[in-house]
Amino acid sequence: MKLRLEENSLRLRLSEAEVQQFAATGRVAYSIAFGPGPAQTLLYSLERLPAASPATAVQVRYEAGALAVEVPDSVARNWTGTENIGFKGLVLVAEGRELRILVEKDLDSQH
């Protein structure tokens, strides 16, 4: 899964195998080490919210060293079960500041 951060936007691109994994398990995650210790590692993930969740829009959760894009169950199932290439969301992260999120299938890539 490719992660791209630029200004106030976050983009995830998943290979076909990763889309299948997300469809089956509801989660795809990777980590990047920036140094030798665990405090210098970033874990990033795409996670499907439970069907019972009241969320209707894409969300983002960030804690020190962990970034998760959370997707409502209906959005996740529609994306993985159709030919739709991607979906997007806009998250209010602070007063007057929004984060644009784009999640796409990267079907030509074998990464």
N, C-alpha and C positions, 0 to 999 in steps of 0.2 A: 504494500500500500504506500503510495507516494503521498507525502505531506508537503504542501506548499503554503507558506505564510508570506503575506505581502500586505503592508499597510494594515487596513482593517478588514482583511479577508483571510479565510482559511479554506483550503481546497484539499480534498482527498480524492485520489484516483485509485481504484481497485482493479486488479487483474480479474479475469474470469474465474480463476480458482478461489480468489479471495471473496468475490461476490457469492459464489457457491457456499463457501465457509460461513459467511455472514447469514445467508439464507437458512442454513442448517443449524447454526449455533447461536446466532444473534450477536456475535462479537468477532471482531478482527482487531488484533493489537500487536504492536511492535515497540521495541525500545531502541533508543539511540544513546550510546555512551559518549559523553564529552570529556571524560576523565576517568580515573581509576576507581573512584568510590561510588556507592549507590546514590549519594546526594548529587552526583554529576551525571545522572541518567534521566532522560525524558522518556516516559511511557506515553504513547499516543494510541487512541483506540476509536473505533466506530462501534456503537452499542445500540441494540434494539431495546426500547423500553417495553416493559410488560404490557400485555393487551389491556390490563385493568388500569393502566396509568391514565390520569386525566389529561396528560400533555397532548396537544394537537399540533405542535410545531417543533421543528428541530431546535435542540438546546445544546449548550456547551457547558461543560463542567471542567474547571481547572483547580487543581491543588498542586502544591509544590511538587514538581517532577512528574505530574500526570495531567494529561489533556484528553478529554473524552468528548466526542460528538455523539449526542444521544438523539435517537430517531424514534418517533412514535411508531408503534407496531404497524398501523395501517399504511404509513408511508413506506416503511421498510419492506413490507410484503408486496406492495404495489411495484416498488422499484425492482426487487429481485425476481418477481414473477411475471414481468412484462419486458418488452423491448425498450422501455424507457432508459435512456442513457444516464440521466442524472436527476437530482433534485436539489433545491436550494432553500436556504432559510436566512432570516435576518434576525439577529439576537441583540436585544438592548443590553449592553454590558455595563453601562454607566449612564448617568443623565446626559443626554445629547450625544452618546457614542454608541454606534452599532457595529456589530461584527457580521460580515457577510460570510455565509458558509455555502460551499458548493461540494457536492459529492457526486462523483461520476464513475461510470464503468470505463475502464481503460482496456478494451477488449483486444486491441492490437498488440498490447505489451505482454511480454512473458516474464516480467520482473519478478 
